[in-house]
Amino acid sequence: MLRLAVAKVVEIVAEREGMQTLDVVMTATQQRESACFFTSGAVKCAPGELVLLNTTSVELGLGTGGCHFVVARLNPDESRVDDLHPTAWGHVMKMRYTPLQLAVDSVEEQGSPHHSLFCDESVTLERTPVVIGELHSMLPSVALAIKQLQPDCRIVYVMPDGASLPIAFSRHVALLKHRGILSATVTTGHAWGGDFDAVNLHTGLLAAKHLAAADVILCMLGPGVVGTGTNYGFSGMQTAEAVHAASCLEGVPVFVPRIGFADPRERHHGMSHHTRTVLKRFALAPVLYCVPRFGDHRDSLLARQEQADSLSRMHHRLLSPAPDVETIARLQHGYPLTITTMGRDLTEEPSPLQTCYVAAELALHALVQRHLLSVLPPGQDALAILAASWDSRPSREA
């Protein structure tokens, strides 16, 4: 199904870097509705203009991509040709062979000033922590925690293409960048619009480290992940690719488990089957992951789930006392967007945010220990050494 419709722009409701939110009147029905227009260049929509909209997701009643999107401005001045995504050297196409394919300034290509970096096979992530998570809500949760715990840390977000493709659609990214919490962004695969664009996740991670000077890299999917109620049919399967890329490039993969207890669906109760599926079968390199200790029946449920899937057979499971709700609330104080996980905020479901907090602590622990890892003799297991040093770190209360 693909539905297109014509509408007239009535009002510019909101505007942020890379995107306008518009009120439009549909030509066919005269109903007033909302639409989004991506504004990578100087071209923007104005009241009174006619626009062509993709209305498919709204007509299906979907949450994923659930708004109208401007496909084109129907400009009557045929002598004017708009460049909606200007580039400096770009020839690499994203969303290839679709009606909306666009060229980007890919960091790897021959015309890029960074081309030589990606010709060097010896370049690695140099044991940089790479925090990997399925849900976009994990991004602000982990980033805010890292900045609270270590304010001078340079955090770079690498967005894969398993969900939203334009990074401008994320309100969290725009706000985190505006406030200096994210130092830079990298979009990979067919995702586009970051401070740096990369052909794939591997070079995107290298760009985060060597072009954006990341201390910690966050690699969470963008807004709009998809699930189907099946074993493997969910967007989060892409996190296995992120694990492999981080591991092969000599980074430290820190996996954020999806943990919650308010979801009525059994498969997402405790540790979500999404996390357990990826870790037990599809992540073929070991990761560090931290599970909060709640001090009640939730701990035993999580332990049973992990034991049933033999997650510790390959991966390094670490424990940390769950931060109290007041700590998480202080973390979000002054942050104007409500952070929700599957529609539930801190008051309804604190455990996902508590899990993100301990993941941030683990990433910073790995960052502090980088000097030890840099002198390891060949064959030494860096993740095992980090796991062994976890319990000797200073306590949160200290």
C-alpha positions as CSV (number, residue, x, y, z in Angstrom):
1,M,0.0,0.0,0.0
2,L,1.3,3.5,-0.9
3,R,-1.1,6.4,-0.6
4,L,-0.3,10.0,-1.8
5,A,-2.4,13.1,-1.5
6,V,-2.2,16.8,-2.1
7,A,-2.6,19.4,0.7
8,K,-2.1,23.1,1.3
9,V,0.2,24.3,4.0
10,V,-1.7,26.4,6.5
11,E,0.8,27.0,9.3
12,I,4.4,26.2,10.4
13,V,3.7,24.7,13.8
14,A,7.3,23.9,14.9
15,E,10.7,23.9,13.5
16,R,14.0,22.3,14.6
17,E,17.3,21.5,12.9
18,G,16.4,19.4,9.8
19,M,12.6,19.3,10.1
20,Q,9.4,21.4,10.0
21,T,6.1,20.3,11.5
22,L,3.2,21.7,9.4
23,D,-0.5,22.1,9.7
24,V,-2.0,21.3,6.3
25,V,-5.5,21.2,4.8
26,M,-6.1,18.1,2.7
27,T,-7.4,19.0,-0.8
28,A,-9.7,16.0,-1.1
29,T,-11.4,16.3,2.4
30,Q,-10.7,19.8,3.6
31,Q,-9.6,18.3,6.9
32,R,-6.8,19.9,8.8
33,E,-4.0,17.5,9.6
34,S,-0.3,17.4,10.5
35,A,2.7,16.7,8.3
36,C,6.5,16.7,8.5
37,F,9.0,18.2,6.0
38,F,12.7,17.4,6.1
39,T,14.8,20.6,5.6
40,S,18.4,19.5,5.1
41,G,19.1,22.5,2.9
42,A,17.8,26.1,2.8
43,V,14.5,25.1,1.2
44,K,11.5,25.2,3.6
45,C,7.8,25.1,3.3
46,A,5.7,28.3,3.6
47,P,2.0,28.8,4.3
48,G,-0.1,28.8,1.1
49,E,2.1,26.2,-0.7
50,L,0.7,23.0,-2.1
51,V,2.5,19.9,-1.1
52,L,2.4,16.2,-2.1
53,L,2.1,14.0,1.0
54,N,2.7,10.3,1.7
55,T,-0.3,9.5,3.9
56,T,0.1,5.7,4.1
57,S,0.9,5.2,7.7
58,V,-1.8,7.5,9.0
59,E,-4.4,5.7,6.8
60,L,-3.2,2.4,8.3
61,G,-3.4,3.9,11.9
62,L,0.2,3.0,12.6
63,G,2.5,4.3,15.3
64,T,5.6,3.5,13.3
65,G,6.0,6.4,10.9
66,G,2.5,7.5,12.0
67,C,2.3,11.0,10.4
68,H,2.1,12.5,6.9
69,F,5.4,13.2,5.2
70,V,6.0,15.8,2.5
71,V,7.2,14.1,-0.7
72,A,7.5,17.3,-2.7
73,R,6.6,21.0,-2.8
74,L,4.3,21.6,-5.8
75,N,6.0,24.8,-6.9
76,P,4.3,26.4,-9.9
77,D,7.6,28.2,-10.8
78,E,9.0,25.5,-13.1
79,S,12.2,27.5,-13.6
80,R,13.2,26.9,-10.0
81,V,14.9,23.6,-9.1
82,D,15.2,23.0,-5.3
83,D,18.1,21.1,-3.8
84,L,16.6,19.6,-0.7
85,H,19.8,18.0,0.6
86,P,22.9,20.0,-0.6
87,T,26.3,18.2,-0.5
88,A,29.9,19.2,-0.8
89,W,31.5,16.1,-2.4
90,G,28.8,13.5,-2.1
91,H,28.1,10.9,-4.7
92,V,27.0,8.0,-2.5
93,M,23.2,7.5,-2.7
94,K,21.0,6.5,0.3
95,M,17.6,5.0,-0.1
96,R,18.9,3.9,-3.5
97,Y,16.6,3.2,-6.4
98,T,13.6,4.7,-4.7
99,P,11.8,7.8,-5.8
100,L,13.4,9.6,-2.8
101,Q,17.0,8.6,-3.2
102,L,19.4,11.3,-2.3
103,A,23.2,11.9,-2.4
104,V,25.1,12.4,0.8
105,D,28.7,13.4,1.8
106,S,29.8,9.9,2.7
107,V,33.0,10.0,4.9
108,E,34.6,7.1,3.0
109,E,34.2,8.1,-0.6
110,Q,37.1,9.3,-2.8
111,G,36.1,13.0,-2.7
112,S,35.9,13.0,1.0
113,P,38.7,14.7,3.0
114,H,38.5,11.7,5.3
115,H,39.0,9.1,2.6
116,S,42.6,8.1,3.7
117,L,41.4,7.2,7.2
118,F,39.2,4.4,5.8
119,C,42.0,3.1,3.5
120,D,44.0,2.1,6.6
121,E,43.1,-1.4,7.7
122,S,45.0,-0.9,11.0
123,V,42.5,1.7,12.3
124,T,40.5,0.4,15.2
125,L,38.1,1.6,17.9
126,E,41.0,1.4,20.4
127,R,38.8,-0.2,23.1
128,T,36.3,2.6,23.0
129,P,33.0,1.5,24.8
130,V,30.1,1.1,22.3
131,V,26.8,1.0,24.1
132,I,24.3,-1.0,22.0
133,G,20.5,-0.9,22.5
134,E,17.3,-1.8,20.7
135,L,15.0,1.1,21.7
136,H,15.5,4.8,20.8
137,S,14.4,5.7,24.4
138,M,17.6,4.2,25.6
139,L,19.5,7.0,23.9
140,P,18.5,9.9,26.1
141,S,18.5,7.7,29.2
142,V,22.0,6.5,28.7
143,A,23.3,9.8,27.4
144,L,21.9,11.8,30.4
145,A,23.3,9.3,32.9
146,I,26.8,9.4,31.3
147,K,26.8,13.2,31.3
148,Q,25.7,13.3,35.0
149,L,28.4,10.9,36.0
150,Q,31.2,12.3,33.8
151,P,30.3,15.8,32.5
152,D,33.4,16.1,30.2
153,C,32.7,12.8,28.4
154,R,32.4,13.2,24.6
155,I,29.3,11.1,23.6
156,V,28.7,10.4,19.9
157,Y,25.5,8.7,18.6
158,V,25.8,6.3,15.7
159,M,22.3,5.6,14.2
160,P,21.9,2.4,12.1
161,D,19.2,2.1,9.5
162,G,16.9,-0.4,11.2
163,A,14.2,2.1,12.1
164,S,13.9,5.8,11.1
165,L,16.1,6.8,8.2
166,P,16.2,10.6,8.6
167,I,17.9,11.4,12.0
168,A,16.0,14.7,12.0
169,F,12.8,12.8,13.0
170,S,14.2,12.3,16.5
171,R,13.3,15.0,18.9
172,H,15.7,13.5,21.4
173,V,18.7,13.8,19.1
174,A,17.9,17.4,18.3
175,L,17.6,18.3,22.0
176,L,20.6,16.3,23.2
177,K,22.7,18.0,20.5
178,H,21.4,21.4,21.3
179,R,22.3,20.9,25.0
180,G,25.7,19.6,24.2
181,I,25.0,16.2,25.7
182,L,25.7,14.6,22.3
183,S,28.9,15.9,20.7
184,A,28.1,14.6,17.2
185,T,26.0,12.1,15.3
186,V,26.8,9.6,12.6
187,T,24.1,8.0,10.3
188,T,24.9,4.7,8.7
189,G,23.6,2.4,5.9
190,H,20.5,4.1,4.4
191,A,20.0,6.4,7.5
192,W,20.9,10.0,6.7
193,G,21.3,13.5,8.1
194,G,23.9,13.0,10.8
195,D,26.9,15.3,11.2
196,F,28.7,12.5,9.4
197,D,27.2,10.0,6.9
198,A,28.8,6.5,6.5
199,V,28.2,3.7,4.1
200,N,27.8,1.0,6.8
201,L,27.9,0.5,10.5
202,H,31.5,-0.4,10.7
203,T,32.8,2.7,9.1
204,G,30.2,4.7,11.0
205,L,31.7,3.5,14.3
206,L,35.2,4.4,13.1
207,A,33.9,7.9,12.1
208,A,32.5,8.3,15.6
209,K,35.9,7.5,17.1
210,H,38.3,9.2,14.8
211,L,36.4,12.0,13.2
212,A,34.1,12.9,16.1
213,A,36.6,12.0,18.8
214,A,34.2,9.9,20.8
215,D,35.0,8.8,24.4
216,V,31.8,6.7,24.4
217,I,29.8,5.7,21.4
218,L,26.0,5.1,21.7
219,C,24.5,2.8,19.0
220,M,20.7,2.6,19.4
221,L,18.2,2.3,16.7
222,G,16.3,5.4,15.7
223,P,12.6,6.1,16.3
224,G,10.1,3.6,15.0
225,V,11.2,0.1,15.7
226,V,9.0,-2.7,14.4
227,G,7.9,-5.9,16.1
228,T,5.7,-8.7,14.8
229,G,5.2,-11.1,17.7
230,T,7.5,-13.6,16.1
231,N,10.8,-15.0,17.2
232,Y,13.0,-13.0,14.8
233,G,10.8,-10.5,13.1
234,F,11.8,-7.3,15.0
235,S,14.1,-4.4,14.3
236,G,16.3,-5.1,17.3
237,M,17.9,-8.0,15.4
238,Q,20.2,-5.4,14.0
239,T,21.9,-5.0,17.4
240,A,23.7,-8.3,16.6
241,E,25.4,-6.6,13.7
242,A,26.4,-3.7,16.0
243,V,27.9,-6.2,18.4
244,H,29.9,-7.9,15.7
245,A,31.1,-4.5,14.2
246,A,32.2,-3.2,17.6
247,S,33.9,-6.4,18.5
248,C,35.8,-6.9,15.2
249,L,36.9,-3.2,15.3
250,E,38.4,-3.7,18.9
251,G,35.8,-1.7,20.7
252,V,34.1,-2.8,23.9
253,P,30.5,-3.8,23.2
254,V,28.2,-2.9,26.2
255,F,24.7,-4.2,25.6
256,V,21.7,-2.6,27.2
257,P,19.1,-5.3,27.9
258,R,15.5,-4.5,27.4
259,I,14.0,-5.0,30.9
260,G,10.5,-4.2,32.1
261,F,7.7,-5.5,34.2
262,A,4.7,-3.4,33.2
263,D,4.2,-4.7,29.7
264,P,1.2,-7.1,29.6
265,R,2.8,-9.1,26.9
266,E,4.5,-12.2,28.4
267,R,7.4,-12.1,25.9
268,H,8.4,-8.6,27.1
269,H,8.0,-9.4,30.9
270,G,11.3,-9.3,32.7
271,M,14.1,-9.5,30.2
272,S,12.4,-9.1,26.8
273,H,12.6,-12.0,24.4
274,H,14.2,-9.5,21.9
275,T,17.3,-9.2,24.1
276,R,17.4,-12.9,25.0
277,T,17.0,-13.9,21.3
278,V,19.9,-11.7,20.2
279,L,22.2,-12.6,23.0
280,K,21.6,-16.4,23.1
281,R,21.8,-17.1,19.3
282,F,22.7,-14.2,17.0
283,A,25.4,-12.2,18.8
284,L,28.4,-14.3,17.9
285,A,30.9,-12.2,19.9
286,P,30.8,-11.7,23.6
287,V,29.4,-8.5,25.2
288,L,29.3,-6.9,28.6
289,Y,25.8,-6.4,29.9
290,C,24.7,-5.1,33.3
291,V,21.5,-6.2,35.1
292,P,20.1,-4.0,37.9
293,R,19.4,-5.7,41.2
294,F,16.0,-4.7,42.5
295,G,16.1,-6.6,45.8
296,D,12.8,-8.4,45.2
297,H,11.1,-11.1,43.1
298,R,12.2,-9.4,39.9
299,D,15.8,-10.5,40.5
300,S,14.8,-14.2,40.6
301,L,12.7,-13.9,37.4
302,L,15.6,-12.3,35.5
303,A,18.0,-14.9,36.8
304,R,15.7,-17.7,35.6
305,Q,15.3,-16.2,32.2
306,E,19.1,-15.8,31.7
307,Q,19.8,-19.3,33.0
308,A,17.2,-20.8,30.7
309,D,18.8,-19.2,27.7
310,S,22.4,-19.8,28.9
311,L,23.4,-16.2,28.3
312,S,26.4,-16.4,30.6
313,R,27.9,-19.2,28.4
314,M,29.3,-16.5,26.0
315,H,28.5,-13.1,27.5
316,H,29.7,-11.4,30.7
317,R,26.7,-10.6,32.9
318,L,27.4,-8.0,35.6
319,L,25.2,-6.9,38.5
320,S,24.7,-3.5,40.1
321,P,22.1,-2.2,42.6
322,A,19.3,-0.5,40.8
323,P,19.4,3.3,41.3
324,D,16.4,4.5,43.1
325,V,13.6,6.3,41.3
326,E,14.6,9.7,42.8
327,T,18.1,9.3,41.2
328,I,16.5,8.8,37.8
329,A,14.0,11.6,38.3
330,R,17.0,14.0,39.1
331,L,18.6,12.8,35.9
332,Q,15.6,14.0,33.9
333,H,15.1,17.3,35.9
334,G,15.2,20.1,33.4
335,Y,15.0,17.8,30.4
336,P,11.9,19.0,28.6
337,L,11.0,15.8,26.8
338,T,9.3,13.0,28.7
339,I,11.3,9.8,28.3
340,T,9.0,6.9,27.7
341,T,9.5,3.2,27.0
342,M,6.7,1.7,24.9
343,G,4.5,4.6,26.0
344,R,5.3,4.3,29.8
345,D,7.2,7.0,31.7
346,L,9.3,6.8,34.9
347,T,6.2,6.8,37.2
348,E,4.7,3.8,35.4
349,E,7.8,1.8,34.6
350,P,11.1,2.8,36.2
351,S,13.0,-0.4,35.4
352,P,14.0,0.4,31.8
353,L,15.5,3.7,32.9
354,Q,17.3,2.0,35.8
355,T,18.7,-0.5,33.4
356,C,20.0,2.3,31.2
357,Y,21.6,4.0,34.2
358,V,23.7,0.9,35.1
359,A,24.6,0.5,31.5
360,A,26.0,4.0,31.6
361,E,28.0,3.2,34.7
362,L,29.4,0.1,32.9
363,A,30.4,2.1,29.8
364,L,32.2,4.6,32.0
365,H,33.9,1.8,33.9
366,A,35.2,0.4,30.6
367,L,36.4,3.9,29.6
368,V,38.3,4.3,32.8
369,Q,40.0,0.9,32.3
370,R,41.1,1.6,28.7
371,H,44.7,2.1,29.8
372,L,44.8,-1.4,31.2
373,L,43.4,-2.9,28.0
374,S,45.9,-1.0,25.8
375,V,48.8,-3.0,27.2
376,L,47.2,-6.4,27.2
377,P,49.4,-9.1,25.6
378,P,47.9,-11.0,22.6
379,G,45.3,-13.5,23.5
380,Q,44.1,-11.8,26.6
381,D,40.3,-11.4,26.9
382,A,39.7,-7.7,27.4
383,L,36.0,-8.2,28.3
384,A,36.9,-10.8,30.9
385,I,39.3,-8.4,32.5
386,L,36.7,-5.7,32.6
387,A,34.2,-8.0,34.1
388,A,36.6,-9.1,36.8
389,S,37.4,-5.5,37.7
390,W,33.7,-4.5,37.9
391,D,33.1,-5.4,41.6
392,S,36.3,-3.6,42.7
393,R,35.1,-0.2,41.4
394,P,34.0,2.5,43.9
395,S,30.4,2.1,45.0
396,R,27.8,4.5,43.7
397,E,27.2,5.8,47.2
398,A,30.9,6.7,47.6
